[in-house]
Amino acid sequence: MKNYDNFFLPVSNLEKAKEYYQKLGLSIKFDFSNNGMIAFKVGNQEPSIILKDTKKFPNAKPTIWFVVDDVRTEYKKLKDSDIIFLSEPFEIYTGLAAEFEDPFGNRLGITDYSKQKGK
């Protein structure tokens, strides 16, 4: 795990949540409201807070993603260490991702930026 990627938070009212996070002084990094997500910048950090609309993502939970060099490689390594994933690696805008939960129900994920590296 190289760094934090993003922090996902489920919300039941995306528009109300958008207003709230803007009141905190956070600016919008991207607004994909039509797809059920809005990302907010936190200072000059690359990781964002991404709000996920529970109407589009009914199983959304607070989630932390970590950056890895290659999701497929890390996925195999973690599976071989008995980490149970919620799905196979899946495509996202910037590359691949996969999510899992720790033994206490906390959701975590790994992602890479393979689409930006020309892979």
C-alpha beads as a LAMMPS data file, in Angstrom:
LAMMPS data file: protein, C-alpha beads

119 atoms
118 bonds

1 atom types
1 bond types

-500.0 500.0 xlo xhi
-500.0 500.0 ylo yhi
-500.0 500.0 zlo zhi

Masses

1 110.0

Atoms # bond

1 1 1 0.000 0.000 0.000
2 1 1 1.607 3.209 -1.161
3 1 1 -0.768 5.928 -0.020
4 1 1 -4.357 6.808 0.730
5 1 1 -6.520 7.171 -2.341
6 1 1 -10.036 8.258 -1.393
7 1 1 -12.460 8.163 1.504
8 1 1 -16.022 7.179 0.597
9 1 1 -19.026 8.180 2.695
10 1 1 -22.615 7.058 2.057
11 1 1 -25.317 9.745 2.057
12 1 1 -29.088 9.458 1.693
13 1 1 -29.553 12.910 0.134
14 1 1 -26.763 13.841 -2.265
15 1 1 -27.898 17.429 -2.831
16 1 1 -28.219 18.154 0.897
17 1 1 -24.836 16.503 1.529
18 1 1 -23.266 18.603 -1.242
19 1 1 -24.493 21.778 0.442
20 1 1 -23.233 20.601 3.839
21 1 1 -19.700 19.769 2.657
22 1 1 -19.489 23.066 0.794
23 1 1 -20.410 24.851 4.066
24 1 1 -17.357 23.128 5.586
25 1 1 -15.285 25.036 3.056
26 1 1 -14.465 22.055 0.866
27 1 1 -14.466 22.599 -2.885
28 1 1 -15.780 20.148 -5.434
29 1 1 -13.170 18.022 -7.195
30 1 1 -15.743 16.358 -9.454
31 1 1 -19.517 16.195 -9.528
32 1 1 -20.943 13.000 -10.987
33 1 1 -24.339 13.473 -9.322
34 1 1 -26.002 11.682 -12.240
35 1 1 -23.917 8.640 -11.321
36 1 1 -24.479 9.095 -7.592
37 1 1 -21.099 10.540 -6.547
38 1 1 -19.550 13.891 -5.665
39 1 1 -15.891 14.304 -4.661
40 1 1 -14.527 17.065 -2.454
41 1 1 -10.927 18.260 -2.268
42 1 1 -9.267 18.403 1.131
43 1 1 -6.565 21.064 0.969
44 1 1 -3.881 20.222 -1.569
45 1 1 -4.115 16.486 -0.937
46 1 1 -4.802 14.088 -3.793
47 1 1 -7.178 11.889 -1.733
48 1 1 -10.739 13.158 -1.740
49 1 1 -13.884 12.634 0.254
50 1 1 -16.326 11.022 -2.144
51 1 1 -19.991 11.033 -1.209
52 1 1 -21.950 8.049 -2.540
53 1 1 -25.714 8.305 -2.920
54 1 1 -27.320 5.310 -1.210
55 1 1 -30.135 5.449 -3.777
56 1 1 -27.598 4.390 -6.432
57 1 1 -25.297 2.462 -4.075
58 1 1 -27.578 0.819 -1.500
59 1 1 -24.727 -1.230 0.000
60 1 1 -22.379 1.741 0.402
61 1 1 -20.398 1.884 3.641
62 1 1 -17.702 4.254 4.839
63 1 1 -14.667 3.025 2.900
64 1 1 -10.962 3.834 2.659
65 1 1 -9.093 3.009 -0.544
66 1 1 -5.317 2.662 -0.800
67 1 1 -3.143 3.150 -3.876
68 1 1 -1.142 0.149 -5.071
69 1 1 1.070 -0.292 -8.118
70 1 1 -1.067 -3.022 -9.664
71 1 1 -4.466 -4.112 -8.362
72 1 1 -4.327 -7.570 -9.957
73 1 1 -0.956 -8.362 -8.359
74 1 1 -1.967 -7.007 -4.942
75 1 1 -5.358 -8.746 -5.154
76 1 1 -3.687 -12.121 -5.732
77 1 1 -1.139 -11.513 -2.942
78 1 1 -3.860 -10.519 -0.453
79 1 1 -6.152 -13.409 -1.465
80 1 1 -3.225 -15.780 -0.913
81 1 1 -3.021 -14.272 2.608
82 1 1 -6.685 -15.203 3.230
83 1 1 -8.137 -11.730 2.635
84 1 1 -11.711 -12.177 1.402
85 1 1 -12.697 -9.689 -1.283
86 1 1 -16.229 -8.485 -1.982
87 1 1 -15.668 -8.870 -5.737
88 1 1 -13.069 -9.472 -8.384
89 1 1 -11.081 -6.365 -9.426
90 1 1 -13.312 -3.967 -11.360
91 1 1 -12.695 -1.075 -13.718
92 1 1 -13.031 2.522 -12.590
93 1 1 -12.278 5.752 -14.415
94 1 1 -8.576 5.781 -13.481
95 1 1 -7.751 2.061 -13.449
96 1 1 -8.802 -0.946 -11.387
97 1 1 -10.126 -1.363 -7.850
98 1 1 -11.189 -4.123 -5.465
99 1 1 -12.830 -3.928 -2.051
100 1 1 -12.736 -6.110 1.048
101 1 1 -13.728 -5.858 4.686
102 1 1 -11.584 -6.387 7.729
103 1 1 -12.793 -8.847 10.407
104 1 1 -14.611 -5.974 12.129
105 1 1 -16.753 -4.921 9.154
106 1 1 -14.667 -1.912 8.103
107 1 1 -14.580 -1.602 4.331
108 1 1 -11.229 -1.071 2.614
109 1 1 -10.114 -1.128 -0.982
110 1 1 -7.157 -1.042 -3.300
111 1 1 -6.863 0.897 -6.523
112 1 1 -4.288 1.646 -9.153
113 1 1 -3.937 4.327 -11.787
114 1 1 -3.235 1.912 -14.615
115 1 1 -5.385 3.816 -17.126
116 1 1 -3.289 6.923 -16.549
117 1 1 -0.009 5.033 -16.957
118 1 1 -0.931 3.832 -20.429
119 1 1 -1.157 0.204 -19.298

Bonds

1 1 1 2
2 1 2 3
3 1 3 4
4 1 4 5
5 1 5 6
6 1 6 7
7 1 7 8
8 1 8 9
9 1 9 10
10 1 10 11
11 1 11 12
12 1 12 13
13 1 13 14
14 1 14 15
15 1 15 16
16 1 16 17
17 1 17 18
18 1 18 19
19 1 19 20
20 1 20 21
21 1 21 22
22 1 22 23
23 1 23 24
24 1 24 25
25 1 25 26
26 1 26 27
27 1 27 28
28 1 28 29
29 1 29 30
30 1 30 31
31 1 31 32
32 1 32 33
33 1 33 34
34 1 34 35
35 1 35 36
36 1 36 37
37 1 37 38
38 1 38 39
39 1 39 40
40 1 40 41
41 1 41 42
42 1 42 43
43 1 43 44
44 1 44 45
45 1 45 46
46 1 46 47
47 1 47 48
48 1 48 49
49 1 49 50
50 1 50 51
51 1 51 52
52 1 52 53
53 1 53 54
54 1 54 55
55 1 55 56
56 1 56 57
57 1 57 58
58 1 58 59
59 1 59 60
60 1 60 61
61 1 61 62
62 1 62 63
63 1 63 64
64 1 64 65
65 1 65 66
66 1 66 67
67 1 67 68
68 1 68 69
69 1 69 70
70 1 70 71
71 1 71 72
72 1 72 73
73 1 73 74
74 1 74 75
75 1 75 76
76 1 76 77
77 1 77 78
78 1 78 79
79 1 79 80
80 1 80 81
81 1 81 82
82 1 82 83
83 1 83 84
84 1 84 85
85 1 85 86
86 1 86 87
87 1 87 88
88 1 88 89
89 1 89 90
90 1 90 91
91 1 91 92
92 1 92 93
93 1 93 94
94 1 94 95
95 1 95 96
96 1 96 97
97 1 97 98
98 1 98 99
99 1 99 100
100 1 100 101
101 1 101 102
102 1 102 103
103 1 103 104
104 1 104 105
105 1 105 106
106 1 106 107
107 1 107 108
108 1 108 109
109 1 109 110
110 1 110 111
111 1 111 112
112 1 112 113
113 1 113 114
114 1 114 115
115 1 115 116
116 1 116 117
117 1 117 118
118 1 118 119
